[in-house]
Amino acid sequence: MIWLQAQPGSPLDFLVPMAAIFLIFYFLLIRPQQKQQKEHEEMRSSVSRGDKVVTTGGIHGTVTGAEGEVVTLEIANVEGKRIRVKLDRTRIDRRLSDGDEGNKK
């Protein structure tokens, strides 16, 4: 009867597949997420007066002022009184373009 014994493999036998798996994860998961995060950060920093935005809490409003990291949103106009809230710029989820009143994510 012949017994097969496992041969000790070289470190490359282990490292090559692991490197391939890392590259696949990098190009399919990590890199696209970093690109999306960078675009989102650029959008947040470019928000200015008159832009229509949606907050992470789902509140729709129009930017009436932006001072550093604080943005003032007008969210309603009730009986001639404007309702405005201040929030951190980081809480802005997306900017709405003309005709996108809540239809786009």
N, C-alpha and C positions, 0 to 999 in steps of 0.2 A: 504494500500500500504506500502510495506517495503522498506525503504531507506537503501542502503548500504553505510556505511561510511568507509573511509579509516582509517585503524589502523596505528598509528604511529609505524614505524618500528625501529628496533634496528640498531645501527651503523654497526653491522656486516652484515646486509642485503645489505648494500652498499659497504662495504670494501672488502668482499670476492670476488665478481665479478670483482672489479677493480684490486685487487691483481692478480687474474687469468689472466686478460687481460695484465697486466704488465709483468707477467712471460712469456706469449706467445710471446709478442713483444721482450722480452729480448733474449729468446732462438732462435727465428726465424729471428730476424733482427739485434739486437745490438751485440750479441756475435759473430756471423759469420763475421760481418763487422770489429770488433776489431781484430779478428784473421787474416783476410785478410790484414788489415793495418799493423799489426806487421810483417807478412811475407814479405810484400812489403818493409818495412823499413829495414829488415835484408838483403834483396836482394840488396838494394841501398848501404848499408854500406859495403857489401862484393864485390862490383864491383872492379875489378883490371885490370891491364894492359893485353891487349890481348883479353878481353871480347868484344863480339859484342853486341851492345845495340841499343835500339830505344828510342828517346827522346819523351817527351810529345807533341812536335811539329811535330813528325813523321819523324825526321831525323835519318837515319840509319848510324852507324859509329862504328869504332873500338877504344876502349880505348887505348890511348898511354901514358897516365900519369894520376895520381890521387894524389892530394895534399890536404888533409883535405876535405873541402867541394867543391873544384873545380876539375872538371874532364876535361881532354883534349881528344877530339875525332878527329880521322882522318876520314873525310867524303868523300874524293875524292883524286884521283891521276891524275892530268891533265898535260900531257906533261912532266912527270918526277917531277913535283912539287906537293908536298903533301899539301892538304888543311886541315887545322886543326882549330877547334873551341874549346873554353873553355866555360863550362857551369856549373851551380850548380848541385851538386849531386842529389838534390831533383827533378830535371827536367828529370831524367832518368825514363822512363816508364816501360821498361822491358828488360830483358837480353835474347838474342837469343842463343839457343844451336846449335850445328852443324846440318846443314840441315834444319834449321828453318827460312831461309831468308825471313822473313815477312809473313809466313804462319800461325803463332800462335799468339793469343792474350792472 
